[in-house]
Amino acid sequence: MAYGGFGGFGGGNLQQLMRQAQKMQEDMTKAKKELEESDFVSSVGGGMVEVVMKGDKTVQSIKIKPEVVDPDDVEMLEDLVISAVNDCIGQINRKEKEVLPSIPGM
């Protein structure tokens, strides 16, 4: 049984598949760059703590309202900061799954 080209693909089909794969790679690179440059904001504790992160998961800023700073309850402030950071990471992860396909190695 004879097969034409590579694995049944004619030369034109193979070239078309290569172009499509290259375009997909370019689109994914663009989407990843846009994601990494996007800002994600989380505000917790009724606005007492706000965290801004980039899509590459680097913290850009943390704002803490003075009235939440209680020297006798540092744990509450720590919990609010952790909650805000984790919320931003969750937002980024959800957006990442939305805009980037699940391809191994990507």
Gaussian input, Z-matrix of N, CA and C with variables (Angstrom, degrees):
# hf/3-21g

backbone

0 1
 N
 C     1     B1
 C     2     B2     1     A1
 N     3     B3     2     A2     1     D1
 C     4     B4     3     A3     2     D2
 C     5     B5     4     A4     3     D3
 N     6     B6     5     A5     4     D4
 C     7     B7     6     A6     5     D5
 C     8     B8     7     A7     6     D6
 N     9     B9     8     A8     7     D7
 C    10    B10     9     A9     8     D8
 C    11    B11    10    A10     9     D9
 N    12    B12    11    A11    10    D10
 C    13    B13    12    A12    11    D11
 C    14    B14    13    A13    12    D12
 N    15    B15    14    A14    13    D13
 C    16    B16    15    A15    14    D14
 C    17    B17    16    A16    15    D15
 N    18    B18    17    A17    16    D16
 C    19    B19    18    A18    17    D17
 C    20    B20    19    A19    18    D18
 N    21    B21    20    A20    19    D19
 C    22    B22    21    A21    20    D20
 C    23    B23    22    A22    21    D21
 N    24    B24    23    A23    22    D22
 C    25    B25    24    A24    23    D23
 C    26    B26    25    A25    24    D24
 N    27    B27    26    A26    25    D25
 C    28    B28    27    A27    26    D26
 C    29    B29    28    A28    27    D27
 N    30    B30    29    A29    28    D28
 C    31    B31    30    A30    29    D29
 C    32    B32    31    A31    30    D30
 N    33    B33    32    A32    31    D31
 C    34    B34    33    A33    32    D32
 C    35    B35    34    A34    33    D33
 N    36    B36    35    A35    34    D34
 C    37    B37    36    A36    35    D35
 C    38    B38    37    A37    36    D36
 N    39    B39    38    A38    37    D37
 C    40    B40    39    A39    38    D38
 C    41    B41    40    A40    39    D39
 N    42    B42    41    A41    40    D40
 C    43    B43    42    A42    41    D41
 C    44    B44    43    A43    42    D42
 N    45    B45    44    A44    43    D43
 C    46    B46    45    A45    44    D44
 C    47    B47    46    A46    45    D45
 N    48    B48    47    A47    46    D46
 C    49    B49    48    A48    47    D47
 C    50    B50    49    A49    48    D48
 N    51    B51    50    A50    49    D49
 C    52    B52    51    A51    50    D50
 C    53    B53    52    A52    51    D51
 N    54    B54    53    A53    52    D52
 C    55    B55    54    A54    53    D53
 C    56    B56    55    A55    54    D54
 N    57    B57    56    A56    55    D55
 C    58    B58    57    A57    56    D56
 C    59    B59    58    A58    57    D57
 N    60    B60    59    A59    58    D58
 C    61    B61    60    A60    59    D59
 C    62    B62    61    A61    60    D60
 N    63    B63    62    A62    61    D61
 C    64    B64    63    A63    62    D62
 C    65    B65    64    A64    63    D63
 N    66    B66    65    A65    64    D64
 C    67    B67    66    A66    65    D65
 C    68    B68    67    A67    66    D66
 N    69    B69    68    A68    67    D67
 C    70    B70    69    A69    68    D68
 C    71    B71    70    A70    69    D69
 N    72    B72    71    A71    70    D70
 C    73    B73    72    A72    71    D71
 C    74    B74    73    A73    72    D72
 N    75    B75    74    A74    73    D73
 C    76    B76    75    A75    74    D74
 C    77    B77    76    A76    75    D75
 N    78    B78    77    A77    76    D76
 C    79    B79    78    A78    77    D77
 C    80    B80    79    A79    78    D78
 N    81    B81    80    A80    79    D79
 C    82    B82    81    A81    80    D80
 C    83    B83    82    A82    81    D81
 N    84    B84    83    A83    82    D82
 C    85    B85    84    A84    83    D83
 C    86    B86    85    A85    84    D84
 N    87    B87    86    A86    85    D85
 C    88    B88    87    A87    86    D86
 C    89    B89    88    A88    87    D87
 N    90    B90    89    A89    88    D88
 C    91    B91    90    A90    89    D89
 C    92    B92    91    A91    90    D90
 N    93    B93    92    A92    91    D91
 C    94    B94    93    A93    92    D92
 C    95    B95    94    A94    93    D93
 N    96    B96    95    A95    94    D94
 C    97    B97    96    A96    95    D95
 C    98    B98    97    A97    96    D96
 N    99    B99    98    A98    97    D97
 C   100   B100    99    A99    98    D98
 C   101   B101   100   A100    99    D99
 N   102   B102   101   A101   100   D100
 C   103   B103   102   A102   101   D101
 C   104   B104   103   A103   102   D102
 N   105   B105   104   A104   103   D103
 C   106   B106   105   A105   104   D104
 C   107   B107   106   A106   105   D105
 N   108   B108   107   A107   106   D106
 C   109   B109   108   A108   107   D107
 C   110   B110   109   A109   108   D108
 N   111   B111   110   A110   109   D109
 C   112   B112   111   A111   110   D110
 C   113   B113   112   A112   111   D111
 N   114   B114   113   A113   112   D112
 C   115   B115   114   A114   113   D113
 C   116   B116   115   A115   114   D114
 N   117   B117   116   A116   115   D115
 C   118   B118   117   A117   116   D116
 C   119   B119   118   A118   117   D117
 N   120   B120   119   A119   118   D118
 C   121   B121   120   A120   119   D119
 C   122   B122   121   A121   120   D120
 N   123   B123   122   A122   121   D121
 C   124   B124   123   A123   122   D122
 C   125   B125   124   A124   123   D123
 N   126   B126   125   A125   124   D124
 C   127   B127   126   A126   125   D125
 C   128   B128   127   A127   126   D126
 N   129   B129   128   A128   127   D127
 C   130   B130   129   A129   128   D128
 C   131   B131   130   A130   129   D129
 N   132   B132   131   A131   130   D130
 C   133   B133   132   A132   131   D131
 C   134   B134   133   A133   132   D132
 N   135   B135   134   A134   133   D133
 C   136   B136   135   A135   134   D134
 C   137   B137   136   A136   135   D135
 N   138   B138   137   A137   136   D136
 C   139   B139   138   A138   137   D137
 C   140   B140   139   A139   138   D138
 N   141   B141   140   A140   139   D139
 C   142   B142   141   A141   140   D140
 C   143   B143   142   A142   141   D141
 N   144   B144   143   A143   142   D142
 C   145   B145   144   A144   143   D143
 C   146   B146   145   A145   144   D144
 N   147   B147   146   A146   145   D145
 C   148   B148   147   A147   146   D146
 C   149   B149   148   A148   147   D147
 N   150   B150   149   A149   148   D148
 C   151   B151   150   A150   149   D149
 C   152   B152   151   A151   150   D150
 N   153   B153   152   A152   151   D151
 C   154   B154   153   A153   152   D152
 C   155   B155   154   A154   153   D153
 N   156   B156   155   A155   154   D154
 C   157   B157   156   A156   155   D155
 C   158   B158   157   A157   156   D156
 N   159   B159   158   A158   157   D157
 C   160   B160   159   A159   158   D158
 C   161   B161   160   A160   159   D159
 N   162   B162   161   A161   160   D160
 C   163   B163   162   A162   161   D161
 C   164   B164   163   A163   162   D162
 N   165   B165   164   A164   163   D163
 C   166   B166   165   A165   164   D164
 C   167   B167   166   A166   165   D165
 N   168   B168   167   A167   166   D166
 C   169   B169   168   A168   167   D167
 C   170   B170   169   A169   168   D168
 N   171   B171   170   A170   169   D169
 C   172   B172   171   A171   170   D170
 C   173   B173   172   A172   171   D171
 N   174   B174   173   A173   172   D172
 C   175   B175   174   A174   173   D173
 C   176   B176   175   A175   174   D174
 N   177   B177   176   A176   175   D175
 C   178   B178   177   A177   176   D176
 C   179   B179   178   A178   177   D177
 N   180   B180   179   A179   178   D178
 C   181   B181   180   A180   179   D179
 C   182   B182   181   A181   180   D180
 N   183   B183   182   A182   181   D181
 C   184   B184   183   A183   182   D182
 C   185   B185   184   A184   183   D183
 N   186   B186   185   A185   184   D184
 C   187   B187   186   A186   185   D185
 C   188   B188   187   A187   186   D186
 N   189   B189   188   A188   187   D187
 C   190   B190   189   A189   188   D188
 C   191   B191   190   A190   189   D189
 N   192   B192   191   A191   190   D190
 C   193   B193   192   A192   191   D191
 C   194   B194   193   A193   192   D192
 N   195   B195   194   A194   193   D193
 C   196   B196   195   A195   194   D194
 C   197   B197   196   A196   195   D195
 N   198   B198   197   A197   196   D196
 C   199   B199   198   A198   197   D197
 C   200   B200   199   A199   198   D198
 N   201   B201   200   A200   199   D199
 C   202   B202   201   A201   200   D200
 C   203   B203   202   A202   201   D201
 N   204   B204   203   A203   202   D202
 C   205   B205   204   A204   203   D203
 C   206   B206   205   A205   204   D204
 N   207   B207   206   A206   205   D205
 C   208   B208   207   A207   206   D206
 C   209   B209   208   A208   207   D207
 N   210   B210   209   A209   208   D208
 C   211   B211   210   A210   209   D209
 C   212   B212   211   A211   210   D210
 N   213   B213   212   A212   211   D211
 C   214   B214   213   A213   212   D212
 C   215   B215   214   A214   213   D213
 N   216   B216   215   A215   214   D214
 C   217   B217   216   A216   215   D215
 C   218   B218   217   A217   216   D216
 N   219   B219   218   A218   217   D217
 C   220   B220   219   A219   218   D218
 C   221   B221   220   A220   219   D219
 N   222   B222   221   A221   220   D220
 C   223   B223   222   A222   221   D221
 C   224   B224   223   A223   222   D222
 N   225   B225   224   A224   223   D223
 C   226   B226   225   A225   224   D224
 C   227   B227   226   A226   225   D225
 N   228   B228   227   A227   226   D226
 C   229   B229   228   A228   227   D227
 C   230   B230   229   A229   228   D228
 N   231   B231   230   A230   229   D229
 C   232   B232   231   A231   230   D230
 C   233   B233   232   A232   231   D231
 N   234   B234   233   A233   232   D232
 C   235   B235   234   A234   233   D233
 C   236   B236   235   A235   234   D234
 N   237   B237   236   A236   235   D235
 C   238   B238   237   A237   236   D236
 C   239   B239   238   A238   237   D237
 N   240   B240   239   A239   238   D238
 C   241   B241   240   A240   239   D239
 C   242   B242   241   A241   240   D240
 N   243   B243   242   A242   241   D241
 C   244   B244   243   A243   242   D242
 C   245   B245   244   A244   243   D243
 N   246   B246   245   A245   244   D244
 C   247   B247   246   A246   245   D245
 C   248   B248   247   A247   246   D246
 N   249   B249   248   A248   247   D247
 C   250   B250   249   A249   248   D248
 C   251   B251   250   A250   249   D249
 N   252   B252   251   A251   250   D250
 C   253   B253   252   A252   251   D251
 C   254   B254   253   A253   252   D252
 N   255   B255   254   A254   253   D253
 C   256   B256   255   A255   254   D254
 C   257   B257   256   A256   255   D255
 N   258   B258   257   A257   256   D256
 C   259   B259   258   A258   257   D257
 C   260   B260   259   A259   258   D258
 N   261   B261   260   A260   259   D259
 C   262   B262   261   A261   260   D260
 C   263   B263   262   A262   261   D261
 N   264   B264   263   A263   262   D262
 C   265   B265   264   A264   263   D263
 C   266   B266   265   A265   264   D264
 N   267   B267   266   A266   265   D265
 C   268   B268   267   A267   266   D266
 C   269   B269   268   A268   267   D267
 N   270   B270   269   A269   268   D268
 C   271   B271   270   A270   269   D269
 C   272   B272   271   A271   270   D270
 N   273   B273   272   A272   271   D271
 C   274   B274   273   A273   272   D272
 C   275   B275   274   A274   273   D273
 N   276   B276   275   A275   274   D274
 C   277   B277   276   A276   275   D275
 C   278   B278   277   A277   276   D276
 N   279   B279   278   A278   277   D277
 C   280   B280   279   A279   278   D278
 C   281   B281   280   A280   279   D279
 N   282   B282   281   A281   280   D280
 C   283   B283   282   A282   281   D281
 C   284   B284   283   A283   282   D282
 N   285   B285   284   A284   283   D283
 C   286   B286   285   A285   284   D284
 C   287   B287   286   A286   285   D285
 N   288   B288   287   A287   286   D286
 C   289   B289   288   A288   287   D287
 C   290   B290   289   A289   288   D288
 N   291   B291   290   A290   289   D289
 C   292   B292   291   A291   290   D290
 C   293   B293   292   A292   291   D291
 N   294   B294   293   A293   292   D292
 C   295   B295   294   A294   293   D293
 C   296   B296   295   A295   294   D294
 N   297   B297   296   A296   295   D295
 C   298   B298   297   A297   296   D296
 C   299   B299   298   A298   297   D297
 N   300   B300   299   A299   298   D298
 C   301   B301   300   A300   299   D299
 C   302   B302   301   A301   300   D300
 N   303   B303   302   A302   301   D301
 C   304   B304   303   A303   302   D302
 C   305   B305   304   A304   303   D303
 N   306   B306   305   A305   304   D304
 C   307   B307   306   A306   305   D305
 C   308   B308   307   A307   306   D306
 N   309   B309   308   A308   307   D307
 C   310   B310   309   A309   308   D308
 C   311   B311   310   A310   309   D309
 N   312   B312   311   A311   310   D310
 C   313   B313   312   A312   311   D311
 C   314   B314   313   A313   312   D312
 N   315   B315   314   A314   313   D313
 C   316   B316   315   A315   314   D314
 C   317   B317   316   A316   315   D315

   B1=1.4424
   B2=1.5253
   B3=1.3023
   B4=1.4703
   B5=1.5265
   B6=1.3213
   B7=1.4531
   B8=1.5153
   B9=1.3152
   B10=1.4590
   B11=1.5133
   B12=1.3072
   B13=1.4636
   B14=1.5148
   B15=1.3114
   B16=1.4596
   B17=1.5088
   B18=1.3162
   B19=1.4531
   B20=1.5188
   B21=1.3251
   B22=1.4529
   B23=1.5175
   B24=1.3150
   B25=1.4636
   B26=1.5182
   B27=1.3160
   B28=1.4553
   B29=1.5175
   B30=1.3184
   B31=1.4608
   B32=1.5206
   B33=1.3286
   B34=1.4697
   B35=1.5119
   B36=1.3162
   B37=1.4646
   B38=1.5194
   B39=1.3330
   B40=1.4588
   B41=1.5263
   B42=1.3283
   B43=1.4694
   B44=1.5226
   B45=1.3130
   B46=1.4671
   B47=1.5258
   B48=1.3297
   B49=1.4597
   B50=1.5250
   B51=1.3196
   B52=1.4617
   B53=1.5259
   B54=1.3407
   B55=1.4775
   B56=1.5279
   B57=1.3219
   B58=1.4672
   B59=1.5206
   B60=1.3205
   B61=1.4682
   B62=1.5249
   B63=1.3232
   B64=1.4666
   B65=1.5248
   B66=1.3373
   B67=1.4731
   B68=1.5212
   B69=1.3495
   B70=1.4552
   B71=1.5294
   B72=1.3286
   B73=1.4649
   B74=1.5241
   B75=1.3431
   B76=1.4670
   B77=1.5253
   B78=1.3331
   B79=1.4692
   B80=1.5272
   B81=1.3438
   B82=1.4622
   B83=1.5266
   B84=1.3228
   B85=1.4612
   B86=1.5244
   B87=1.3204
   B88=1.4665
   B89=1.5309
   B90=1.3256
   B91=1.4684
   B92=1.5253
   B93=1.3401
   B94=1.4644
   B95=1.5282
   B96=1.3252
   B97=1.4699
   B98=1.5294
   B99=1.3371
   B100=1.4671
   B101=1.5272
   B102=1.3189
   B103=1.4674
   B104=1.5208
   B105=1.3300
   B106=1.4589
   B107=1.5244
   B108=1.3254
   B109=1.4612
   B110=1.5309
   B111=1.3204
   B112=1.4706
   B113=1.5245
   B114=1.3348
   B115=1.4612
   B116=1.5222
   B117=1.3203
   B118=1.4603
   B119=1.5137
   B120=1.3341
   B121=1.4665
   B122=1.5185
   B123=1.3319
   B124=1.4563
   B125=1.5204
   B126=1.3107
   B127=1.4585
   B128=1.5262
   B129=1.3297
   B130=1.4611
   B131=1.5219
   B132=1.3263
   B133=1.4578
   B134=1.5119
   B135=1.3287
   B136=1.4637
   B137=1.5255
   B138=1.3157
   B139=1.4598
   B140=1.5208
   B141=1.3203
   B142=1.4625
   B143=1.5331
   B144=1.3365
   B145=1.4630
   B146=1.5214
   B147=1.3428
   B148=1.4578
   B149=1.5243
   B150=1.3359
   B151=1.4606
   B152=1.5237
   B153=1.3286
   B154=1.4571
   B155=1.5237
   B156=1.3401
   B157=1.4646
   B158=1.5203
   B159=1.3108
   B160=1.4616
   B161=1.5262
   B162=1.3177
   B163=1.4586
   B164=1.5110
   B165=1.3347
   B166=1.4671
   B167=1.5283
   B168=1.3348
   B169=1.4653
   B170=1.5250
   B171=1.3410
   B172=1.4588
   B173=1.5213
   B174=1.3189
   B175=1.4633
   B176=1.5275
   B177=1.3240
   B178=1.4585
   B179=1.5245
   B180=1.3283
   B181=1.4661
   B182=1.5228
   B183=1.3195
   B184=1.4602
   B185=1.5177
   B186=1.3203
   B187=1.4650
   B188=1.5171
   B189=1.3200
   B190=1.4603
   B191=1.5128
   B192=1.3288
   B193=1.4659
   B194=1.5291
   B195=1.3108
   B196=1.4652
   B197=1.5301
   B198=1.3201
   B199=1.4645
   B200=1.5273
   B201=1.3417
   B202=1.4614
   B203=1.5387
   B204=1.3175
   B205=1.4695
   B206=1.5249
   B207=1.3246
   B208=1.4568
   B209=1.5215
   B210=1.3375
   B211=1.4639
   B212=1.5266
   B213=1.3322
   B214=1.4605
   B215=1.5370
   B216=1.3379
   B217=1.4649
   B218=1.5303
   B219=1.2927
   B220=1.4624
   B221=1.5365
   B222=1.3248
   B223=1.4623
   B224=1.5187
   B225=1.3191
   B226=1.4587
   B227=1.5260
   B228=1.3259
   B229=1.4543
   B230=1.5269
   B231=1.2994
   B232=1.4672
   B233=1.5318
   B234=1.3209
   B235=1.4662
   B236=1.5287
   B237=1.3343
   B238=1.4622
   B239=1.5257
   B240=1.3209
   B241=1.4678
   B242=1.5297
   B243=1.3213
   B244=1.4639
   B245=1.5232
   B246=1.3151
   B247=1.4577
   B248=1.5272
   B249=1.3305
   B250=1.4620
   B251=1.5296
   B252=1.3341
   B253=1.4620
   B254=1.5277
   B255=1.3220
   B256=1.4626
   B257=1.5242
   B258=1.3220
   B259=1.4562
   B260=1.5301
   B261=1.3190
   B262=1.4688
   B263=1.5213
   B264=1.3162
   B265=1.4654
   B266=1.5262
   B267=1.3237
   B268=1.4667
   B269=1.5186
   B270=1.3394
   B271=1.4664
   B272=1.5314
   B273=1.3261
   B274=1.4660
   B275=1.5196
   B276=1.3254
   B277=1.4666
   B278=1.5253
   B279=1.3327
   B280=1.4665
   B281=1.5283
   B282=1.3192
   B283=1.4688
   B284=1.5192
   B285=1.3237
   B286=1.4586
   B287=1.5299
   B288=1.3203
   B289=1.4680
   B290=1.5233
   B291=1.3232
   B292=1.4615
   B293=1.5333
   B294=1.3205
   B295=1.4688
   B296=1.5197
   B297=1.3312
   B298=1.4527
   B299=1.5203
   B300=1.3110
   B301=1.4745
   B302=1.5185
   B303=1.3144
   B304=1.4703
   B305=1.5217
   B306=1.3182
   B307=1.4615
   B308=1.5188
   B309=1.3122
   B310=1.4640
   B311=1.5287
   B312=1.3148
   B313=1.4471
   B314=1.5078
   B315=1.3212
   B316=1.4686
   B317=1.4984
   A1=107.90
   A2=117.77
   A3=121.80
   A4=109.92
   A5=114.97
   A6=121.53
   A7=108.22
   A8=117.05
   A9=120.07
   A10=110.68
   A11=116.86
   A12=121.52
   A13=112.03
   A14=116.33
   A15=123.26
   A16=109.83
   A17=117.35
   A18=121.26
   A19=113.44
   A20=117.24
   A21=119.89
   A22=113.07
   A23=118.12
   A24=120.95
   A25=108.50
   A26=117.26
   A27=120.35
   A28=109.02
   A29=117.60
   A30=121.98
   A31=112.60
   A32=118.12
   A33=121.95
   A34=111.67
   A35=116.63
   A36=120.31
   A37=111.48
   A38=116.15
   A39=120.46
   A40=110.40
   A41=116.01
   A42=119.82
   A43=110.98
   A44=116.92
   A45=120.94
   A46=110.02
   A47=117.61
   A48=121.04
   A49=110.90
   A50=117.28
   A51=121.25
   A52=110.36
   A53=117.38
   A54=120.99
   A55=110.47
   A56=115.83
   A57=119.68
   A58=110.79
   A59=117.49
   A60=121.34
   A61=110.03
   A62=117.16
   A63=120.55
   A64=110.24
   A65=117.31
   A66=120.33
   A67=110.33
   A68=117.38
   A69=120.89
   A70=110.14
   A71=116.42
   A72=120.88
   A73=110.44
   A74=117.02
   A75=120.98
   A76=110.94
   A77=116.71
   A78=121.08
   A79=110.97
   A80=116.24
   A81=119.87
   A82=110.72
   A83=117.00
   A84=121.02
   A85=109.90
   A86=116.53
   A87=121.40
   A88=110.58
   A89=116.82
   A90=120.80
   A91=110.93
   A92=116.60
   A93=120.35
   A94=110.35
   A95=117.08
   A96=120.99
   A97=110.41
   A98=116.36
   A99=120.62
   A100=110.58
   A101=116.49
   A102=121.01
   A103=110.09
   A104=116.72
   A105=120.70
   A106=112.47
   A107=117.13
   A108=120.95
   A109=112.92
   A110=117.13
   A111=121.29
   A112=110.83
   A113=115.55
   A114=121.72
   A115=109.73
   A116=115.61
   A117=122.98
   A118=107.00
   A119=115.80
   A120=120.96
   A121=109.34
   A122=115.40
   A123=121.15
   A124=108.32
   A125=115.20
   A126=121.25
   A127=107.66
   A128=116.20
   A129=120.79
   A130=109.80
   A131=115.12
   A132=120.35
   A133=112.41
   A134=115.56
   A135=118.87
   A136=111.97
   A137=116.82
   A138=121.38
   A139=113.54
   A140=117.11
   A141=119.97
   A142=112.22
   A143=117.06
   A144=121.55
   A145=107.63
   A146=115.34
   A147=121.06
   A148=108.68
   A149=115.30
   A150=121.39
   A151=107.85
   A152=114.97
   A153=121.42
   A154=106.97
   A155=114.83
   A156=120.83
   A157=108.99
   A158=115.53
   A159=121.81
   A160=108.08
   A161=115.95
   A162=121.14
   A163=113.94
   A164=117.23
   A165=119.10
   A166=111.06
   A167=115.11
   A168=124.91
   A169=113.45
   A170=116.12
   A171=119.49
   A172=108.34
   A173=115.81
   A174=121.17
   A175=108.43
   A176=116.36
   A177=121.58
   A178=111.43
   A179=115.22
   A180=118.24
   A181=110.64
   A182=113.77
   A183=121.87
   A184=106.18
   A185=115.88
   A186=121.06
   A187=108.38
   A188=115.87
   A189=122.00
   A190=108.12
   A191=116.00
   A192=119.83
   A193=108.90
   A194=117.70
   A195=121.25
   A196=113.58
   A197=116.94
   A198=119.27
   A199=113.83
   A200=118.15
   A201=120.02
   A202=111.08
   A203=116.41
   A204=120.31
   A205=108.85
   A206=114.70
   A207=121.76
   A208=107.74
   A209=117.65
   A210=120.05
   A211=113.46
   A212=116.64
   A213=120.00
   A214=112.71
   A215=116.59
   A216=120.06
   A217=109.92
   A218=116.43
   A219=122.00
   A220=110.48
   A221=116.78
   A222=120.67
   A223=111.93
   A224=118.29
   A225=120.71
   A226=109.98
   A227=117.50
   A228=121.16
   A229=110.77
   A230=116.89
   A231=120.67
   A232=110.54
   A233=116.79
   A234=121.49
   A235=111.19
   A236=117.04
   A237=120.52
   A238=111.07
   A239=117.17
   A240=120.61
   A241=109.96
   A242=117.02
   A243=121.15
   A244=110.16
   A245=116.65
   A246=121.26
   A247=111.42
   A248=116.79
   A249=120.61
   A250=111.46
   A251=117.27
   A252=120.93
   A253=110.31
   A254=117.06
   A255=120.71
   A256=111.91
   A257=117.04
   A258=120.49
   A259=110.36
   A260=117.66
   A261=120.67
   A262=110.86
   A263=117.28
   A264=120.78
   A265=110.17
   A266=117.21
   A267=121.03
   A268=111.61
   A269=117.04
   A270=120.74
   A271=110.64
   A272=116.06
   A273=120.77
   A274=110.33
   A275=117.26
   A276=121.09
   A277=111.21
   A278=117.35
   A279=120.28
   A280=110.46
   A281=117.25
   A282=121.10
   A283=110.11
   A284=117.02
   A285=122.32
   A286=110.21
   A287=117.20
   A288=121.06
   A289=111.03
   A290=115.84
   A291=120.85
   A292=111.60
   A293=117.33
   A294=119.54
   A295=114.58
   A296=118.08
   A297=120.30
   A298=109.81
   A299=117.22
   A300=119.67
   A301=111.03
   A302=114.85
   A303=121.31
   A304=109.17
   A305=114.89
   A306=119.96
   A307=106.69
   A308=117.35
   A309=119.58
   A310=111.21
   A311=115.82
   A312=120.73
   A313=114.04
   A314=118.80
   A315=121.81
   A316=109.98
   D1=125.31
   D2=-176.23
   D3=-97.03
   D4=140.16
   D5=176.95
   D6=-115.60
   D7=137.63
   D8=178.39
   D9=-89.69
   D10=137.51
   D11=174.53
   D12=67.86
   D13=-150.53
   D14=-178.34
   D15=-93.77
   D16=112.54
   D17=175.59
   D18=57.68
   D19=29.91
   D20=179.14
   D21=92.64
   D22=-2.78
   D23=178.30
   D24=-93.09
   D25=128.64
   D26=172.84
   D27=-72.25
   D28=164.26
   D29=-178.23
   D30=-54.60
   D31=-42.79
   D32=-179.94
   D33=-65.00
   D34=-41.14
   D35=179.53
   D36=-65.83
   D37=-39.13
   D38=179.42
   D39=-64.75
   D40=-43.46
   D41=178.14
   D42=-63.27
   D43=-39.65
   D44=178.46
   D45=-64.49
   D46=-42.52
   D47=178.00
   D48=-63.31
   D49=-39.61
   D50=178.67
   D51=-64.04
   D52=-42.05
   D53=178.03
   D54=-63.80
   D55=-42.12
   D56=179.12
   D57=-63.84
   D58=-41.66
   D59=179.17
   D60=-64.91
   D61=-40.65
   D62=178.84
   D63=-65.14
   D64=-42.86
   D65=178.70
   D66=-63.40
   D67=-41.13
   D68=179.00
   D69=-61.42
   D70=-42.30
   D71=178.99
   D72=-62.92
   D73=-43.14
   D74=178.82
   D75=-63.83
   D76=-42.81
   D77=178.65
   D78=-62.84
   D79=-41.23
   D80=-179.80
   D81=-67.13
   D82=-39.96
   D83=178.56
   D84=-62.85
   D85=-42.89
   D86=178.79
   D87=-64.28
   D88=-45.62
   D89=-179.63
   D90=-63.05
   D91=-40.25
   D92=179.90
   D93=-65.64
   D94=-41.32
   D95=179.16
   D96=-63.65
   D97=-44.03
   D98=178.36
   D99=-61.88
   D100=-41.93
   D101=178.21
   D102=-61.62
   D103=-47.62
   D104=-177.66
   D105=-62.98
   D106=-29.37
   D107=-178.75
   D108=-89.02
   D109=-8.26
   D110=-179.37
   D111=-75.56
   D112=150.40
   D113=175.03
   D114=-97.38
   D115=140.07
   D116=175.08
   D117=-123.98
   D118=131.03
   D119=-173.96
   D120=-121.98
   D121=136.10
   D122=173.91
   D123=-129.66
   D124=132.00
   D125=176.98
   D126=-123.56
   D127=124.78
   D128=-177.04
   D129=-127.19
   D130=168.07
   D131=178.31
   D132=63.80
   D133=37.53
   D134=-179.51
   D135=65.50
   D136=32.89
   D137=178.93
   D138=88.02
   D139=7.60
   D140=-178.47
   D141=-71.51
   D142=-31.64
   D143=178.36
   D144=-130.94
   D145=131.50
   D146=177.43
   D147=-129.25
   D148=132.45
   D149=178.52
   D150=-121.62
   D151=136.63
   D152=174.54
   D153=-119.52
   D154=127.90
   D155=178.43
   D156=-127.92
   D157=152.60
   D158=170.79
   D159=-84.91
   D160=163.44
   D161=-179.96
   D162=-64.85
   D163=-14.13
   D164=175.54
   D165=-88.74
   D166=10.28
   D167=175.01
   D168=70.90
   D169=28.34
   D170=171.59
   D171=-96.37
   D172=135.88
   D173=179.59
   D174=-75.36
   D175=127.21
   D176=179.51
   D177=-95.63
   D178=-38.73
   D179=178.94
   D180=-160.27
   D181=154.46
   D182=172.22
   D183=-133.29
   D184=123.22
   D185=178.20
   D186=-113.74
   D187=131.04
   D188=-179.27
   D189=-126.72
   D190=124.39
   D191=177.49
   D192=-70.83
   D193=137.62
   D194=-176.51
   D195=-56.18
   D196=-34.31
   D197=-176.12
   D198=-68.58
   D199=-14.33
   D200=177.97
   D201=-88.42
   D202=-10.96
   D203=-179.71
   D204=-82.23
   D205=106.34
   D206=179.90
   D207=-124.16
   D208=109.62
   D209=-177.86
   D210=-57.16
   D211=-22.47
   D212=179.80
   D213=-87.49
   D214=-6.49
   D215=-178.98
   D216=-140.70
   D217=59.91
   D218=179.57
   D219=-64.47
   D220=-32.70
   D221=-179.06
   D222=-58.04
   D223=-39.11
   D224=-179.90
   D225=-62.25
   D226=-44.32
   D227=178.77
   D228=-63.77
   D229=-42.99
   D230=177.48
   D231=-59.66
   D232=-43.27
   D233=179.38
   D234=-63.02
   D235=-40.24
   D236=178.92
   D237=-64.56
   D238=-42.70
   D239=179.43
   D240=-64.34
   D241=-45.10
   D242=178.46
   D243=-60.01
   D244=-44.64
   D245=-179.52
   D246=-61.08
   D247=-44.25
   D248=-179.59
   D249=-65.80
   D250=-43.19
   D251=178.81
   D252=-63.23
   D253=-46.48
   D254=179.56
   D255=-62.66
   D256=-36.61
   D257=177.73
   D258=-64.42
   D259=-43.96
   D260=177.10
   D261=-60.45
   D262=-44.73
   D263=179.19
   D264=-60.75
   D265=-40.98
   D266=177.12
   D267=-62.37
   D268=-42.00
   D269=177.18
   D270=-60.56
   D271=-44.65
   D272=-179.42
   D273=-63.68
   D274=-45.12
   D275=-179.98
   D276=-61.06
   D277=-41.51
   D278=179.06
   D279=-65.54
   D280=-43.33
   D281=179.74
   D282=-65.28
   D283=-39.69
   D284=178.86
   D285=-59.32
   D286=-45.06
   D287=179.34
   D288=-66.19
   D289=-31.46
   D290=-179.40
   D291=-72.20
   D292=-41.45
   D293=-172.72
   D294=-99.47
   D295=-18.83
   D296=-179.53
   D297=-113.70
   D298=125.72
   D299=179.10
   D300=-67.91
   D301=157.71
   D302=179.65
   D303=-86.20
   D304=90.01
   D305=178.03
   D306=-121.03
   D307=125.13
   D308=179.85
   D309=-54.16
   D310=137.07
   D311=178.81
   D312=85.78
   D313=-0.27
   D314=-179.53
   D315=-105.49

